[in-house]
Amino acid sequence: MGPNEDYDSDERLPNLFTEKHLDYLNEKLAKLSPKKILEWAIVSLPGLYQTTAFGLTGLIILDIISKISYEYAEENEATPQHLVPLIFVDTLYHFDETLDLANRAASRYNAPLHIYKPVNCETTQDFEQIYGKNLWETDDSSYDYLVKVEPSRRAYKELGVSAIITGRRRSQKGERENIKILEMETGTGLLKLNPLALWDFPRVKAYIRANEVPYNPLLDKGYRSVGDWHSTKPINNDTTSERDGRWQGQNKTECGLHKDYFKMRAAFVAAQKRKVTVISSNTP
Ligand SMILES: Nc1ncnc2c1ncn2[C@@H]1O[C@H](COP(=O)(O)OS(=O)(=O)O)[C@@H](OP(=O)(O)O)[C@H]1O
């Protein structure tokens, strides 16, 4: 049985592009500015959303889309309307600064913001009542699935998402070193657009300054990449790689959002089965 069959049929999307089409498009897209890439995506990709944790890259994309939206409104003598809605997965373990930034940025750019949380949980307490404390230490793969992967897939399904914009860049290294501007997820057909894939950190910083884009105040306190508070540390060293402050001391560089969905889901299901087996074998 192939991975496709493991995916609910109503969650599967038709493949819009073949590998050859993707290669052709990527060759073209690599020659365009992020603004041109986004303009192309807005008119060409149905069901387009921006997924963001309000990192610097995502904020630049938000700023550019806002500019495109204003230009479009002006050309059409219409009321400006932000053209790409946002999806933010609230893991319930974000820093207060990140949650505050999410609301500030969405309201400054007048962008529709869809917030998704772990299923049946409003607060950290709700989550810990069901899954216990420090799940990221006892079973980090199930933690990633529950706080990031499942909520984002629920968002895609409920909102009718068929293409997402992400803030990943090659210069963030690790598994991102070879990402393409346009990718198609195997099995689900979900399109992932990485419009700033080719930008380096100095270029990102320069854009943020020049355009007065709001950003996470933690970045002025030595943090370079901000995720959940329990797995994010400041690095205070300009020469260190951008994402070194994430999951320090662990053999891990991604939260699961950009990993193989089927593997993540299969690992989660297997972990649940193991727990049930342990509980039932301990039952007298
Ligand atoms: N919580 C949440 N909600 C929605 N989207 C998210 C989330 N976390 C990561 N992302 C998407 O992944 C991009 C890279 O994020 P990170 O570098 O922080 O890495 S990681 O995904 O957390 O491993 C990130 O880029 P930015 O938009 O720059 O934040 C998003 O496109």
PDBQT file of the ligand as one rigid body, heavy atoms in Angstrom, charges set to zero:
ROOT
HETATM    1  N1  LIG A 301       3.417  27.991  14.183  1.00  0.00    +0.000 N 
HETATM    2  C1  LIG A 301       3.428  28.149  12.848  1.00  0.00    +0.000 A 
HETATM    3  N2  LIG A 301       2.313  28.516  12.196  1.00  0.00    +0.000 NA
HETATM    4  C2  LIG A 301       2.322  28.675  10.844  1.00  0.00    +0.000 A 
HETATM    5  N3  LIG A 301       3.438  28.497  10.082  1.00  0.00    +0.000 NA
HETATM    6  C3  LIG A 301       4.576  28.146  10.695  1.00  0.00    +0.000 A 
HETATM    7  C4  LIG A 301       4.624  27.945  12.102  1.00  0.00    +0.000 A 
HETATM    8  N4  LIG A 301       5.902  27.593  12.413  1.00  0.00    +0.000 NA
HETATM    9  C5  LIG A 301       6.599  27.587  11.276  1.00  0.00    +0.000 A 
HETATM   10  N5  LIG A 301       5.821  27.923  10.237  1.00  0.00    +0.000 N 
HETATM   11  C6  LIG A 301       6.216  28.022   8.814  1.00  0.00    +0.000 C 
HETATM   12  O1  LIG A 301       7.544  27.512   8.666  1.00  0.00    +0.000 OA
HETATM   13  C7  LIG A 301       8.451  28.584   8.363  1.00  0.00    +0.000 C 
HETATM   14  C8  LIG A 301       9.780  28.342   9.013  1.00  0.00    +0.000 C 
HETATM   15  O2  LIG A 301       9.612  28.421  10.412  1.00  0.00    +0.000 OA
HETATM   16  P1  LIG A 301      10.797  28.191  11.420  1.00  0.00    +0.000 P 
HETATM   17  O3  LIG A 301      12.101  28.570  10.793  1.00  0.00    +0.000 OA
HETATM   18  O4  LIG A 301      10.420  28.819  12.699  1.00  0.00    +0.000 OA
HETATM   19  O5  LIG A 301      10.921  26.625  11.554  1.00  0.00    +0.000 OA
HETATM   20  S1  LIG A 301       9.935  25.531  12.102  1.00  0.00    +0.000 S 
HETATM   21  O6  LIG A 301       8.912  25.312  11.045  1.00  0.00    +0.000 OA
HETATM   22  O7  LIG A 301       9.339  25.988  13.355  1.00  0.00    +0.000 OA
HETATM   23  O8  LIG A 301      10.785  24.320  12.273  1.00  0.00    +0.000 OA
HETATM   24  C9  LIG A 301       7.712  29.812   8.860  1.00  0.00    +0.000 C 
HETATM   25  O9  LIG A 301       8.236  30.987   8.282  1.00  0.00    +0.000 OA
HETATM   26  P2  LIG A 301       7.898  32.456   8.878  1.00  0.00    +0.000 P 
HETATM   27  O10 LIG A 301       6.702  32.905   8.116  1.00  0.00    +0.000 OA
HETATM   28  O11 LIG A 301       9.118  33.254   8.572  1.00  0.00    +0.000 OA
HETATM   29  O12 LIG A 301       7.612  32.338  10.339  1.00  0.00    +0.000 OA
HETATM   30  C10 LIG A 301       6.316  29.494   8.416  1.00  0.00    +0.000 C 
HETATM   31  O13 LIG A 301       6.161  29.598   7.029  1.00  0.00    +0.000 OA
ENDROOT
TORSDOF 0
